[in-house]
Amino acid sequence: MNSIQPPISDVVARSADIPWVPQGSGNVWFKPLRISVAQNRWVNLLKVTKGGVVNRHRHLAEVEGWVIQGRWHYIEHDWAAGPGDFVYEPPGDVHTLVADVADEAEPMMTLFSIHGAIEYVDENDELVHIETAETKLRRYLEHCESAGIAPLDLAY
């Protein structure tokens, strides 16, 4: 018996038609481009303006990122990423993303492909919140509803 599902048709996510959704701490937003609840994967643009921080977190699976504009670094690492840089994050890596934004005119923007859950942890590595494809989709849909925006079907 063949358990492979036939491919879906091509999809174009027009990012201009997708709203920025607030994420956690202030000055951080995401724009979902694809969310697969069945595979617990998602692809989104992340935007961080001056003073924005993506709180300390642990990836349970690998993550790839491509920096589109601005610069950012992890407090726990000794490197910074800038436009055109590709970032690979292995499962288990714990870090806190800080945008190196000099002014509000050009926020940091990175395309991330996340494969699996993210555990947000406090300074003692105690679990605070788990982000999954399902919670990401729910956050997007709730934001669209509260803003009176018709959500696009990004779950495939």
N, C-alpha and C positions, 0 to 999 in steps of 0.2 A: 504494500500500500504506500502510495506517495503522499507524504504529509506537507510537501512544499506548497505554499499558497501562490497563486498566480500574482504577478506584479500588479500594482495599481497603475493607473494611467499617470502620465507626467503631471506634475503640479508646479505652479509658479506662485510663490508667496510674494506678493507685492508689498514690500515693507512699508512703503508710504501709506498704505491702507490699514496698517496695524498700529494700534496705539502703544505708547510707552506706558508700562505698568509699574507702579511703585514697588520696590523690593526692599523689604526690611528697613534698614536704617535710612535716614534722610539722604538725599542727593544721589540715590542709586535707583536705576530703572532697568527693566528688561523689556525686550520686544520679541515675543515668541514667533519663530518662523516655522517650526514643526515640533509637534509633541506626539510621541508614541507611547501611550499608556501601556499597551501590551508589552513593549520592549523596555519600558522604563527609561526612555531616552528622550532628549529634547535638544533642539538647536535654537539659540537665541542670541540677539545682540544685547550686550550689556553696556549701559551708559552710566558713567560716574562723573559728577561734576565736583568742583572744588570742595574739599571737606568730606567727600563721600568715602565710605569704607564698606566693603563686603565683609561682614563679621567672620570671625574665626570659624573655619569649617574643615571637614574631612570628606574626601571623595571616596566612595566605596567601590568605584570603578574608574577607568581612565577618562580623562577630559582632554580635548584639544581646543586650543584657542588661536585666533589670528587677530593681531592688533591692527585695527583700521586707522585709528587716530589717537593722539595723546600717548601718554606713558603711564605705566603702573608698575608696582612691585609688590612682593609679599614681605611682610615684616620679618618672617621667619627665614627668608632666603637672602642671598647676597647679590642678586641680579635684578635688573629692571628690563621691562619689555617696552618696545616702541613700535611705531608704524611699520608694518610689513613683517614683524617678528611672529614666528610660530612658537607656541608654548605647548608642551606636552606635560600633563600631570598624571603621575602613576596612581593606582589605587592606594589608599591609605595616607596620602600626603595631607598634612594639616597646615593651613595657612590663613592669613588675613590679607585681603587685597586692599591696597591703598592706591588711589589715583594720584599721579604726580601732575596735578593740573595747576598751571600758573595763573590762568584766568578763566572766566566763565564762557568766553567766546568759543572755545574748542574743548568740549568735554572728552574724556577718555571713552573710546568706543572699541569693543572687542567682540568678535563673533566666537561664541563658544558652542562646542558640541559635547554634551554631557551624556555619559553612558552609565546610568545608575543613580542611586540615591546620594544625597549630600546630607551629612550630619553636621548641623551647626552646634558648636560646643563653646563652653565658657572658658575662662582662663585656666581652670582646673581640669579641662577636657571632659567635663560633665555635659551630657546631652541636653540641648535646649530645644531643638526643633529638627525634624527630618523633612527635607524637600525631596519630592519624587515627581515624576512626570504627571501623576494624578493631581498633586497639590499645585503644581505649576499651572496646569490647565484650569483648575478651579479658580486660582487667583486671577488668571486672565479673564475668564468668564464673569467673575464677580466684578472686576474692574469695568468691563464693558457694560454690564447691567447698571452699575452705579453711575456711569458716565452717559448712559443713554445711547450707547454705540451698539450697532448690530455686530456681534462677533463673527469673525470668519472661521471657517472650518479648517483648523490647523492641526487637528488630531488625525494623523494617518501614519 
